[in-house]
Each structure stands twice: as C-alpha cells, then as structure tokens.
Amino acid sequence: MDKILIIGAGGQIGTELTGYLRKEYGNKNVIASDIRATLHDDLMEGGPFIRMDAMDSRQVYQVIQKEKVKQVYFLAAILSAVCEKNPVMAWDINMGTMNSVLRVANELKFKMFVPSSIGAFGRTTPKDKTPQETIQRPNSIYGVTKVAGELLCDYYHDRYGVDVRGVRFPGIISNVVPPGGGTTDYAVDIYHKAIKFKKYTSYLKEDTFLDMMYMPDALKAAVKLMEADHNSLNYHNAYNIAAMSFSPKILADEIRKHIPGFQIDYKVDPVRQGIADSWPNSMDDSAARKDWGWKADFNLERMTKDMITVLSERFSRRKENEETK
Ligand code: NAD
C-alpha cells in the first residue's frame, strides 16, 4: 500500500479528503500535514499528523523520504478573497509552497495531486461551456497564481516526467470545515444562515452565475484522477470538472423549498463581485469525462436536500447539548 501525505490537510478540502482517504486506504497509511499546529479533532485522533511548512523544501524532503510517501495531495494555498488583501503574500505562499513540493517530487519521484480553480480564467475567457483549452488572463492575484501553478505543473511533467495531476475545482460547498476565504463562500454560509435565521445577505448580485460542486464529488474527482491510468490522460493537469451552475437567487429559491419564508437580500462587495464577474458561468468538462470517466453525482436539488438535513441535525444536537448543560 502506497503511503499518502496530504499537505494543507487542515483546510476546507483537506479535512474531508483526509477522512475519505483514511477510510479508503487505512488510517496509518494517510498522513495529514499542515502549517497549523492542530487540526479538526477527528483528524488528530484518526491517524498520523505532522506539522510542516510546505515552503520549507528540506522539511518536505525529510518527511517524504522518512515516511516513504508515494502520493502527495497538495492543498496548501490561500484563497481568492484573502489573496486580494495581500497580493505579495498570495504570490509568495501559493507559488512558494508549490515550487518547493514540485522540486522534491522531482527528486523523490512521488505522484502528486495539485488542484487549480475556476479562478484560473479571466474576463476574456468564454463564460459559457468554458473549454478545456482557452484564454486564461485572470484579473485576480489568486488567478495569476493558479495559472502560473498550472504551467509549473505542466513543466515538471513534460521536462522531468513528474506524475503531477490536477483538476480545476469549481466553488466547493461543504458542511464540516468552513471555507477559507474564497469568492464562492456565500454558497456555504447561506445554508447556515437559512437554518439559523431564515435570512441571508449576499455579497454577490442575485444573477451572478458560478460553477459549484458538492464536497463528495470533489473528493471523488481527486481520488479518481489519481487512480486513473497515466496513458489515458491527455492533459494530466488542470482538467475542467463541473457539477452545477447557479446564481444566489436560484440557490435561495431552492433553499426556500425546504425552509419556507427564507429571505435573501443583497449588499454587494465590489472586490468579490469583480472576481466573480471574471470567472466562468459553467465549464465544459468533456475532457475529464472522456479521459478518466469523470461524472458528478450531486446536482443543486440533491446537494441542497443533503446540506439542510446534515446541518439541521447538527444544529438541533448542539442546541440540545447547550440546554442540558
Ligand atoms: P483552505 O484555505 O481551506 O486550506 C488551505 C490549507 O493550507 C490551510 O489549512 C492552511 O493552514 C494550509 N497552508 C497554508 N500555507 C501553508 C504552508 N506554508 N504549509 C503547509 N500548509 C499550509 O483551502 P481549500 O479550500 O481546502 O483549498 C485547497 C486547494 O483547492 C487550494 O489550492 C485551492 O486554491 C483549491 N481550490 C479550492 C476551492 C474551494 O472552493 N475551496 C475551489 C477551487 C480550488
């Protein structure tokens, strides 16, 4: 059994990916790592954890060599809205961590998963059915790091034969760990506020369409691509993957089917609106479907039903606990 290391395991995707991989491959074979000192309780108790700064390629090398790691899921990054607050730090962290881990991948020859994002597109990209190969001139610093990251991964693959693979994730919706400061975070927060207050104020305009995906599909995509036959991959990196596309208004209408009386109003944040306006409405994921059999399980209706069930149960359990204290 290959040992797997997750770098950036403490984030929105890493927390759930660690649990998913441990179920699939066994607790002791999946090492969680992050610059954070501690992670979600379940991860700390469920298997090995190493505190590691991915910028430090010597430490990355030592850990991977000592643990005989054969696969790395690289998730360390800072997300779009946070990046805009400090573009210098955005470049340093997003590129510095990736450069450091790719360098080690070339020396130790492990397989890597590196996600890109819908953020790798820009205003001049075709917005509907955005092709796999198209114009990529992003306007956000996050997008700049994502395009540079895609190119760097291609370079290590083509020049040195590093088996590095990746997808362009849409906005990810989940219910375990809150999102890390992206432009699509509203689509998680809205469920929490709908259940607690029956009211939500959106920072994006009502008709802003974006590609989105429910976490179980995102996890499935990452692992399926890592397990795919190398010879069938025409792109290796930066595969478009899609599941659903909706606007805040459409999401609010769907939530209202479960929570009658739910209200949404709008107070637009120009920074996040500007980023969202430059991203695709919906991506064409036919290359991923053809090359490695990608297909999403969740659409807006199924996801909304699941999110509301899971979060409602959690909130009422918490309330009961507080009342019995
Ligand atoms: P997140 O911000 O929730 O988590 C990132 C993790 O990386 C954090 O736990 C952070 O502590 C860690 N980290 C930061 N700097 C580090 C360093 N120097 N060394 C080690 N760890 C470090 O992000 P996420 O949402 O889980 O995203 C993971 C990846 O997926 C990123 O590349 C992101 O761009 C991409 N992505 C995410 C989404 C989304 O909606 N969440 C969408 C598209 C792409």
Residues whose N, C-alpha, C, O or C-beta is under 5 A from the ligand:
A	BS01	NAD	G8 A9 G10 G11 Q12 I13 G14 D34 I35 R36 M52 D53 A54 M55 L75 A76 A77 T97 P115 S116 S117 F169 P170 G171 I172 P178 P179 G180 G182
